[in-house]
């Protein structure tokens, strides 16, 4: 199975399994990707500059840890999604390539380094996500807040989007993050309720839905966002029901993308959803009232996030203008 090299407190290299909880599982053969979902290996010089900056600042990105297929395109435009609180997650989701195990202590200097990297990249919009930190009393909410503050200080013109864990059983955590005033609060439902036991076993669908609803209640001006993967065995009817649930929580922005299997030990791809089906999902979601929808095979939560934030803000302004009395 996939391996990673860790540096322990004595500085010695040691090999460790990336997904120890999946080692006993039978292999799921990885299917050949269709032509519409293949991407080229990154070669652009700016990609390497972005990578070097991440190494220099000792920062983790979800682009690398989650094996995102869009990393070449995004990093070539200096767009990197920061993953704070380490590279080891306390959850063991069936779809995710992030390493699982016992995380290290939080790095108190990380927020400053994130802010500096955002400023040096010249980002108009940045997405900050994290591993799940069920080991922390607040799930890492205060660290999110400090990171938002550090970005504001280092790059005051940059808009900030957070993609948070579910803060399950972490009372008051959401309030801490929302009080730090991010521009977008994102939390992904990931899949339909029926598939949670195998795809997202540590999470609870209705808790995640309530989290999004509560974020909007705490700050009605806050943009809220959520995402789904398809190709895991969900039905079209189930996806439409999730859309309705998200609209009942007044979520503004929905992303839908194709699930891609990271390793043979992860959940199998049930099928590759065609571009035409993604267009159909986008049409349905717009009809249900989302301000913005991104639904393509390669859509990911932070893909084209800067461009999408500008479109999201414009869509709200147009909606308010249309509702204003003549």
C-alpha positions, 0 to 999 in steps of 0.5 A: 500500500502507499507509504510515506516517510516521516521524521520522528522527534530524533530526526530519523527517517522511518517508513510508515503506512499512509492508511494503516486502517485500510491494510486488511481490506481487499484490493479494489482494482483501479479503473482506467480513466476516460479521456474526459478526465485525464490530465497532463503531468505538471511541467510549468516553471511556476508550478515548481516555484509554488512547490518550492515556496510550500517547502520553504514555508514548511506548509502542507497543501491538500493539493498534494495530500489528497492527490488532486488531479488539478494540481498542475493547472492550479500551481502553475497559476500560483493557486495552492490550497493550504491544509493546516494542523498537520498532514495526519487525520484522525478520521479514516474516510473511504475516499480520502488519500490523506494519511490517518493516525495520531496527529502531532501537536499544533504548530503555533507558528503555522498561521504566520507562515500561511499568511506569509505564503499567501502574500508572496503568492499574491493570491486574490482568494485563498482556501484554507482547509485542514485534516480532522482533529478529533483529538483537540478539544475544539477540533482546531477551531481556534487555529482556523481563527488564528490563520484567518487573522494572520492572512488578514494581517499579511494580505489584507486584500485577499478574501478567505475561504475556509473548508472546515471539518464537521466539528462533531461533538465540539460545542462552540467550535463553529462559532469561533470560526465564524467570528473570525469572519471568513468570506466563505464557509465551506463544509463538504457533505461529500456523498449521499446519506446512504453511503456514509457508513462506508464512505464517511464513517466517522461523520454524520450527514445531518450533523454536517447539514446542520453545521452549514445551516448554523453557519448561515444563521450566525452570519447571514452575510456569510457565503456558504458552500458545500460539495459532493463526489459522484461515481460512488454508487449514488442515484440521481434521485439521491443527489437531487435530495441532497441538493434540496437539503442544502437549499433548505440550509440556504447554502449558496454554492454547490460543487459536484465532481467525479470521485477518483480512487486514490489507491487499491485499498480505497472505495472503488469507483462505481462508474465515471459520470459523463460530462453530459450528466454533470451538465444536467446536475448543474442545470438542476442545481441552478433551478433549485436556487443555488447562487453558483454551481460548479459541476464537471468531472474535474471539479473540486472544492477549491478548483478555480475558487478565486474566479468562482468567488467573484462570480458568487459575489456578483450573483448575490448582487444581481439577486439583491438588485432584482429583488429591490423595489423599483 
